[in-house]
Amino acid sequence: MDLGLSGKRVLVAAASKGLGRAIATEFVAEGARVAICSRERERIEQVARDIGAEVGIAADVSTDAGCRAFVQGAIASLGGIDVLIVNAGGPKPGTFGDLDDAAWQTAFELTLLSAVRLTRLALPELKKTKGSIVFSTSTSVRQPGSPAYGTLMLSNGLRAAVHGLLKTLATELAPDGIRVNAIPPGRISTERIAELDADTAKREGVAIEKIKERFEKSVIPLGRYGRPDEFAAAAVFLASPKASYITGVSLQVDGGMLTSMW
C-alpha cells in the first residue's frame, strides 16, 4: 500500500535506537525525507547515514534548548514539517518510595515537557501543511494498576498527562487540519524493555529469562514480544494521509496484552 508519504518532511525525536530508530527507518522506506535527533552527535549522524535519513541532529529533547535545536535544525534542512513524531527515552523505573523530587522533575522534563515543547515549536509549520502529530507513549497509561507496570510510577503518571494533552490538542487543532494521535507500545524488544525486565528480575531475585517467560506465557495473548518494525509500521500508518480521518486516538501495539475494552 502506498501511504502517500513520498517527499513528506518528517521529524522523529530520540531516534538513535529502539522504537525511534525503527519509526525513522520505516518513514525512509516510504520515501519520506526524515530528520532525526539524539543527544550524541557522532551516533545520530551515523544512524542517519545507516538508515538514509536526510539529517541527524544532536539534541537533548529533555531541554528547551535541545527541542529548539532539533526543530529549527530540521526546518533548515527539510524546509518545513509534515509529520512530527514525539518520542523520548523512558523515565527510570521505580516504585513511589524509590523516587525523590529530582527523579520526578527529570522525568517531567523528559516525558511531558518534551512533548509540549516539540509540539509548540513544530505547530507553525504543521499549520501550513495540515500535518500530523503522533506521540509515542506506553500501554501503561491504559492499565497503570496492572502488576506488569508496578515499577513504572514515573511513566504511568507523566505519560497519562501526555495522553490528556493529545486528546485536547486533537480537538483544538482539528480546525487547522492537524491530526493528533498516540501509539502506545506494549512489550516490544528494545534495549528499554530489556532494562525494565532486568530491573524487575533484580527486584524479585530471579533470572531475567523468567520475567520474559512470564510475559510471553501469561500476559501477552500472542505469546511473544513484538518487533520494533511491527510497532513502526503502525506508527507510520497513523501519521500518513491514509489515516486522514483518524485523530484523537490511542492505537496500542501490544499483542493483545491490554484487556480493557477502551
Summary of the structure (lengths in Angstrom):
residues: 262
radius of gyration: 17.6
end to end distance: 28.3
largest distance: 54.0
contacts: 909
relative contact order: 0.15
helix: 54%
strand: 13%
